Amino acid sequence: MTDSELQVLVEKISMESFGKPFKHKAIFNPRLKTTGGRYLLGTHNIDINKKYLDQLGENELIGIIKHELCHYHLHLEGKGHQHRDSAFKQLLKAVGAPRHCSQLPESAAKRTVKKVILYQCTNCRQSYQRRRKINTAKYVCGVCRGKLRIVNEVVMDK
């Protein structure tokens, strides 16, 4: 799908679901990483993350477009257009738009692994778990001020 095809789709969804025209630009923005789309308050344009179309299909894309159009139409009408506003929540429900988009399969795979480093005091045997490495020459045990040593590094699934 190209930007011009996206523009036509957004205009069509706006008329069908909201009964109002979409008079601004809708484009795919490759720089979006953690969100499905965004509505720009200053220009009234809509940016869409193309990865959602590629990985999750057209139904997910339509949901994202409806969500962003809710922001768009409410903002232009001067009503509450933020996620926390009741007008926004009501319009989402009325047009069948999701409150949040689904997680991308590639980002879900990245987030399931976390590293835990286990430290132990050489003096009192107190154990500590950390996600980041600490400088054992600088930091000491909080109980007895003894020297810390790395016991092991464990990679865990969430």
N, C-alpha and C positions, 0 to 999 in steps of 0.2 A: 504494500500500500504506500502511495506517495503522499506528500503533503497536500496536494490538491484533492486527492481522493478523501483524505482525512477531513479537509475543509467541507467537502460536500456531505460527508457522513455526519459531522457535527451540526451543520445547518439543518439536515433532515431530522435528526434526533431532537433538536431544539423545537422545531415546528410540531413534530408528532407528540412529544412528551410534555412540552411546556406551553405550546400554542403561541410561542413568541419567536421572532427571528433572532438568529445569531449574526451580528453585524461586524464582528471583528475577525481576527486571524486565529486559526488553530494549526499548530505545526508539531512535528515530532522533534523533540529535543534530546539529542544523544548524551547530553551532560547530566541528565537526571539519573541518579543512581539508586536512591532509597525511596522513591515515591512513584506512583503510577502517573500522576499528572499534577499540574498546578495552574491556578488561575492568577494572572498578574493584575493586581489592583490598579496600577498606573496606566497600563495600556489596554486593559480588558481582554488581552489575548489569552489563549489557553495553550500550554505546553503539555505534550503527552510523551511518556516514555515508551518507545517502540518495542522494548524488550517484552513488555506485557502482551503485546499482540503476537510477537514471535513465539513466546514460550507458553502462554496461557490461552491464546485464541481470541476470536472476535467478540465473544460474549463478555469476557473480562474487559476488553477495550470499551465496549458500549457502556458497561457499568462505570468505568472511570470517566468517560465523557459525560454521562448523566450527573455524576458527582460534581464535576467541575462546572457544568452548566447550572447546577444549583447555586454554587458560589456566584457565578456570573449574573444570573437573573436577579437574585436577592440583592446583590451589591448595587446593581443599576437601579433597583426600585428603592434603595435606601433602607432596606430591612436588614435584620441580623443575618450576616452571611458567614459567620464563623462557626466552627464545629460545635461550640458550646451553646449556640443560640437555638432557642426552641423553634423559631421559624425555619431554620436550616434543617433541623431534625424532622420537622413535619413535612417539608418539601421532599426530602430524601425518601421518606416513607410513601408519599403520594405518587412519586414517579418510579419507585422501585429501584432506587440507586443505593449502592452499598455505602456504609459509613467509612469503611477502610477497604483498600484493595487487598487482594490475596498476596501472599508472599511468593516471590519468584523462587522456582526450584533451585536455581544456582546460588542464591543468597541463603536459602535454608541450609544447603550443604555446608556453606562456609561457617554458619553460626552454631553448628551442632558440636564443634570441637572446642574445648577449652583446656588450657594448660594450667596445672597446679604444681607449684614448687613447695616441697616440704622441707622445713628447716627444723633443727633440733639443737637445744642448748647442750654444750659439752659438759656443763657443770651440773645442772639440775634435771636434765632430760626433758624440759618443757618443749612441746612441739608447736610449730606454727605453720599455717598454710597461707601461701601468697600466690596471686596470679602473676605478679611481676617479680623479677629478680631484685634482690636488695644487695647492697654492698656489705658483705659480712665483716669487712675490716672497719666499717664505720658504725654499723648497728649492732646492738648487744641484746641479750635476753631481758625482757621486761620484768622478770621475777627476781633474778639474782645478779643481773648485769654480767653474766658469763658470755663466752664466745659462742657464736652461732655457726653451724655447719649445714651444708645442703645434704639432706638424706637421699632424696630422689626427686625427679621431675616426672609427673604423671600427666598423660594426655587423656582427658575424660570426655565422654559424650554427655550432652545435657539430658 
